[in-house]
Amino acid sequence: MGRESSRNERQNDVIELHEAPAIPGLRFRRFRGEIDYPAMAAVFNGCKEVDELEHTESADEIAITYRHLVNSDPYLDMIFAEMPGAVIGYGRVWWEQKTDGSRSYCQFALLLPEWRKRGIRRAMLRHNEQRLRQIAATHPTDSPQFLDAWAGQAESDWESLLLETGYKPIRYSFQMVRPALEDIPDLSIPEGLKIRPTRPDDYRAIWNAAREAFQNHWGASEWREETFQQWQEQPTFNPKLWQVAWDGDEVAGMVLNFINERENEEYKRKRGYTETICVRRPWRRQGLARALLARSLRVLKEEGMTEAALSVDAENISGAVRLYEGLGYEVVKRYTRYRKSLD
């Protein structure tokens, strides 16, 4: 009885795509729960070399992310492409409420390189768009609505598909790397501020301060409680590396550094990340971000790292790119945000 029930469930999760290519054995289905995580990790890792995705992905890390999804139900909002005995690709959709009042309907579709250029990924993209339009139809139409997707500079197959289906590049971001942790400037934080070790009781104040600091950035989304919980479960969550400046009980600014040990092992490097760089409005234009970054570089060096990396909006109005270049960071990779009208 249990085996028959399982067989029926597998049959009922089939997704019929009218635009699917005629490839013998190819089928599409829905998400089946945690049992899909190893296959998802295998697809991601199978794409890394061609797409130059310098990131580790394991079933455990996927589990953390999917426990805290926001505005996305994987049982309704995912698609899997299968050949007999193996998952060859998967995609997911979600939506974001932006702080400027607009809504963004987002998607991705990963496919192993050996199965590309055969119409599979295009069919997945079209399915994703159809699902996003269904979701959007349940929302008010009193604010701008867009279909959004992202691609790194080496993801030529995905970029080509987005352009062919009407998406246009609208914004760029950079990954920047400081290739050596030498010649770090000795900079003092502004008078009256204090840096002290972070305690668990501080997490909420730090998170709230970052949320406030980023809310007016281009493309900023509302931060939800699920994000706060997921943040603390990440294997790279390491408050002892953080540099947080306090003005009494108020957070003035921060750099939330971390080290991805699995990534460093895979890529044979010693890289630390200087991320979540922000200064709240009352403490801006005083050199605080630069001082916190310099301290962060020293912390990473003390941990045995030999390089540092960060990501940044290429058009950041606060001049972040120039700030990072002045501290020795170099642009190594570009990412593009693509968009088209929901209509």
C-alpha positions as MATLAB code, in Angstrom:
seq = 'MGRESSRNERQNDVIELHEAPAIPGLRFRRFRGEIDYPAMAAVFNGCKEVDELEHTESADEIAITYRHLVNSDPYLDMIFAEMPGAVIGYGRVWWEQKTDGSRSYCQFALLLPEWRKRGIRRAMLRHNEQRLRQIAATHPTDSPQFLDAWAGQAESDWESLLLETGYKPIRYSFQMVRPALEDIPDLSIPEGLKIRPTRPDDYRAIWNAAREAFQNHWGASEWREETFQQWQEQPTFNPKLWQVAWDGDEVAGMVLNFINERENEEYKRKRGYTETICVRRPWRRQGLARALLARSLRVLKEEGMTEAALSVDAENISGAVRLYEGLGYEVVKRYTRYRKSLD';
ca = [
       0.000    0.000    0.000;
       2.797    2.419    0.910;
       4.661    1.705   -2.323;
       1.494    2.226   -4.406;
       0.802    5.521   -2.602;
       4.344    6.697   -3.298;
       3.969    5.826   -6.981;
       0.712    7.786   -7.208;
       2.307   10.816   -5.545;
       5.115   10.797   -8.098;
       2.596   10.615  -10.935;
       0.514   13.463   -9.485;
       3.471   15.847   -9.241;
       4.080   15.844  -12.998;
       4.122   19.265  -14.678;
       2.930   19.301  -18.278;
       4.719   21.952  -20.356;
       3.303   22.737  -23.779;
       6.604   24.294  -24.874;
       8.730   21.335  -23.719;
      11.130   19.951  -26.338;
      10.524   16.423  -27.650;
      13.384   14.644  -25.885;
      12.735   10.966  -25.061;
      12.599   10.440  -21.293;
      12.404   14.138  -20.390;
       9.805   15.019  -17.767;
       9.064   17.925  -15.452;
       7.759   17.660  -11.923;
       7.193   19.529   -8.682;
       9.220   19.695   -5.481;
       9.094   16.580   -3.255;
      10.588   17.957   -0.067;
      13.920   17.409    1.638;
      14.706   14.369   -0.504;
      15.330   16.801   -3.377;
      18.089   18.746   -1.613;
      21.000   16.444   -2.630;
      19.873   16.566   -6.274;
      19.595   20.352   -6.129;
      23.117   20.606   -4.736;
      24.364   18.272   -7.479;
      22.827   20.435  -10.207;
      24.277   23.623   -8.754;
      27.722   22.079   -8.397;
      27.464   20.658  -11.920;
      26.969   24.193  -13.272;
      29.789   25.852  -11.345;
      32.705   25.344  -13.711;
      30.951   26.543  -16.871;
      29.085   29.398  -15.174;
      32.032   30.339  -12.914;
      29.908   30.165   -9.782;
      32.482   30.459   -7.009;
      30.241   29.271   -4.251;
      29.805   26.012   -2.382;
      26.354   24.494   -2.105;
      25.470   21.469   -0.016;
      22.191   19.758    0.847;
      22.539   21.043    4.421;
      22.972   24.655    3.281;
      19.999   24.338    0.937;
      17.936   23.006    3.843;
      18.693   26.147    5.876;
      17.619   28.403    3.014;
      14.435   26.472    2.273;
      13.352   26.403    5.915;
      13.103   30.188    5.789;
      11.779   30.991    2.318;
       9.822   34.233    2.069;
       6.982   34.688   -0.439;
       7.725   31.328   -2.045;
       6.086   27.919   -1.555;
       8.466   25.340   -3.028;
       5.630   22.840   -3.535;
       3.888   25.332   -5.830;
       6.749   27.531   -7.012;
       9.435   25.078   -8.145;
      10.010   23.020  -11.259;
      12.371   20.077  -11.714;
      13.616   18.723  -15.046;
      14.401   15.010  -15.033;
      15.806   12.357  -17.292;
      15.403    8.719  -16.219;
      17.125    8.338  -12.884;
      18.474   11.877  -12.512;
      17.482   15.503  -11.946;
      19.154   17.635  -14.638;
      17.788   21.038  -13.657;
      15.496   22.968  -11.346;
      14.048   26.439  -10.915;
      12.070   28.484   -8.425;
      10.030   31.686   -8.314;
       9.285   34.161   -5.530;
       8.178   37.754   -5.138;
       9.571   40.696   -3.206;
       7.879   43.753   -1.791;
      10.246   46.650   -2.389;
      10.686   49.514    0.033;
       9.793   51.947   -2.772;
       6.335   50.351   -3.045;
       6.956   48.307   -6.190;
       6.859   44.502   -6.410;
       9.435   42.301   -8.072;
       8.554   38.808   -9.350;
      11.774   36.822   -9.465;
      12.993   33.539  -10.893;
      15.940   31.336  -11.741;
      16.298   28.133  -13.754;
      19.466   26.046  -13.395;
      20.252   23.371  -15.980;
      23.301   21.140  -16.305;
      25.523   22.371  -19.167;
      25.274   19.153  -21.192;
      21.503   19.636  -21.526;
      21.538   23.273  -22.615;
      20.703   24.633  -26.080;
      17.901   22.066  -26.459;
      14.890   24.141  -25.361;
      14.638   22.716  -21.837;
      15.669   25.868  -20.016;
      13.446   28.054  -22.178;
      10.464   25.868  -21.274;
      11.361   26.173  -17.586;
      11.644   29.957  -17.867;
       8.240   30.213  -19.554;
       6.698   28.013  -16.856;
       8.231   30.234  -14.173;
       6.805   33.344  -15.801;
       3.355   31.780  -16.001;
       3.486   30.958  -12.298;
       4.657   34.492  -11.450;
       1.735   35.971  -13.363;
      -0.621   33.746  -11.382;
       0.897   35.061   -8.161;
       0.773   38.668   -9.355;
      -2.912   38.292  -10.235;
      -3.630   37.882   -6.502;
      -1.933   41.202   -5.650;
      -3.179   44.776   -5.964;
      -2.166   46.577   -9.152;
      -1.671   49.968   -7.539;
       2.146   49.889   -7.807;
       4.764   49.006  -10.442;
       5.298   45.281  -11.043;
       8.248   43.644  -12.825;
       9.677   40.272  -13.791;
      13.295   40.074  -12.573;
      16.233   37.686  -12.981;
      20.000   37.797  -12.432;
      23.101   36.494  -14.205;
      26.823   36.510  -13.587;
      29.152   37.577  -16.377;
      30.024   33.968  -17.281;
      26.421   32.719  -17.376;
      26.172   33.297  -21.121;
      23.508   30.646  -21.738;
      21.145   32.156  -19.157;
      21.901   35.724  -20.255;
      21.185   34.883  -23.892;
      17.894   33.256  -22.954;
      16.807   36.248  -20.885;
      17.620   38.662  -23.707;
      15.840   36.480  -26.281;
      12.682   36.441  -24.163;
      12.461   40.197  -23.692;
      14.460   40.949  -20.558;
      16.757   43.966  -20.537;
      19.742   44.738  -18.290;
      18.839   47.451  -15.797;
      21.472   47.339  -13.046;
      24.919   45.955  -12.337;
      26.790   44.880   -9.246;
      30.399   43.902   -8.704;
      32.315   41.360   -6.744;
      35.491   43.014   -5.501;
      38.582   41.364   -4.046;
      41.532   42.751   -2.110;
      44.189   40.295   -3.322;
      46.517   40.714   -0.335;
      46.129   41.684    3.293;
      49.241   43.838    3.488;
      49.575   47.618    3.743;
      46.323   47.950    5.677;
      45.880   51.579    6.761;
      45.723   52.352   10.470;
      42.490   54.324   10.845;
      40.712   55.434   13.990;
      36.976   55.358   14.427;
      35.279   58.712   15.076;
      35.467   60.085   18.594;
      32.676   58.975   20.915;
      32.121   55.604   19.253;
      33.127   52.267   20.714;
      33.786   48.822   19.277;
      33.256   45.893   21.611;
      32.705   42.132   21.294;
      29.251   41.217   20.042;
      26.920   39.414   22.443;
      23.832   37.360   21.522;
      21.682   40.083   23.075;
      23.089   42.437   20.418;
      21.943   40.434   17.382;
      18.506   42.009   17.118;
      19.814   45.584   17.415;
      22.487   44.910   14.786;
      19.983   43.337   12.400;
      17.521   46.187   12.853;
      20.279   48.758   12.276;
      21.329   47.047    9.026;
      17.722   46.866    7.873;
      17.317   50.601    8.477;
      20.609   51.479    6.763;
      19.785   49.514    3.603;
      16.109   50.399    3.253;
      16.731   53.312    0.866;
      19.233   51.494   -1.350;
      18.222   50.818   -4.939;
      16.158   47.634   -5.205;
      15.908   47.183   -1.425;
      13.303   44.676   -0.263;
      11.446   44.499    3.004;
      13.319   42.436    5.600;
      11.174   39.726    7.162;
      11.503   37.810   10.425;
      12.409   34.641    8.504;
      15.565   36.413    7.331;
      16.619   37.108   10.906;
      16.309   33.435   11.817;
      18.050   32.181    8.670;
      20.932   34.614    9.210;
      21.771   33.029   12.553;
      21.647   29.472   11.184;
      24.167   30.043    8.415;
      27.421   28.094    8.900;
      29.349   31.323    8.219;
      27.596   33.204   11.053;
      30.549   34.250   13.255;
      29.960   37.338   15.429;
      33.479   37.244   16.861;
      34.715   38.530   13.490;
      32.284   41.445   13.329;
      33.255   45.071   13.658;
      30.290   46.980   15.066;
      30.569   50.595   16.207;
      28.307   51.658   19.073;
      27.287   55.092   20.282;
      26.042   54.166   23.717;
      23.242   51.667   23.069;
      22.849   52.728   19.436;
      24.495   50.903   16.531;
      26.312   53.513   14.414;
      27.787   51.258   11.748;
      29.088   47.786   11.023;
      30.992   45.322    8.870;
      29.780   41.762    9.493;
      32.804   39.723    8.433;
      32.757   35.997    7.821;
      34.896   33.158    6.503;
      33.510   30.334    4.360;
      35.783   27.423    5.287;
      34.233   24.956    2.814;
      34.600   27.439   -0.022;
      38.217   28.134    0.864;
      38.966   24.428    0.939;
      37.332   23.853   -2.449;
      39.064   26.772   -4.171;
      42.401   26.366   -2.374;
      42.479   29.892   -1.000;
      42.256   31.818    2.256;
      39.555   34.412    1.636;
      37.489   36.301    4.172;
      34.419   38.374    3.379;
      33.794   41.959    4.503;
      30.047   42.209    3.992;
      26.962   44.015    5.337;
      28.933   47.251    5.282;
      26.726   50.079    6.449;
      26.631   53.261    8.509;
      23.394   54.720    9.831;
      22.506   58.207    8.701;
      23.461   60.228   11.848;
      27.027   58.844   11.717;
      27.746   59.117    7.999;
      30.446   61.289    6.369;
      32.798   60.835    9.328;
      35.078   58.109    7.930;
      33.434   55.358    9.954;
      32.932   52.874    7.103;
      36.556   53.204    6.015;
      37.800   52.719    9.592;
      35.591   49.675   10.154;
      36.796   48.132    6.905;
      40.439   48.654    7.817;
      39.802   46.990   11.190;
      37.999   44.162    9.404;
      40.952   43.505    7.123;
      43.199   43.239   10.162;
      40.797   40.808   11.839;
      40.758   38.584    8.759;
      44.541   38.687    8.541;
      44.784   37.637   12.196;
      42.542   34.666   11.315;
      45.081   33.544    8.717;
      43.323   34.911    5.633;
      45.345   36.266    2.710;
      42.593   38.060    0.755;
      39.219   39.738    1.302;
      36.116   40.053   -0.859;
      32.824   41.938   -0.934;
      29.880   42.669   -3.221;
      28.580   46.117   -4.122;
      25.978   47.842   -6.269;
      27.916   49.352   -9.176;
      25.868   52.562   -8.983;
      25.782   52.930   -5.208;
      25.067   56.617   -4.623;
      27.246   56.774   -1.501;
      30.388   56.221   -3.567;
      31.015   52.747   -2.157;
      32.966   51.512   -5.178;
      35.464   54.381   -4.862;
      35.737   53.756   -1.115;
      36.591   50.094   -1.647;
      39.020   50.825   -4.460;
      40.764   53.288   -2.162;
      41.262   50.459    0.322;
      42.808   48.149   -2.268;
      39.804   46.185   -3.556;
      39.606   45.395   -7.280;
      36.583   44.485   -9.425;
      36.837   40.817  -10.448;
      33.306   39.954  -11.588;
      30.135   41.677  -12.765;
      26.536   40.617  -12.143;
      23.558   41.894  -14.117;
      19.960   42.344  -13.066;
      17.511   41.778  -15.916;
      13.933   42.993  -15.998;
      10.860   43.103  -18.188;
       7.319   44.287  -17.748;
       4.942   41.878  -16.070;
       2.594   42.434  -19.005;
];
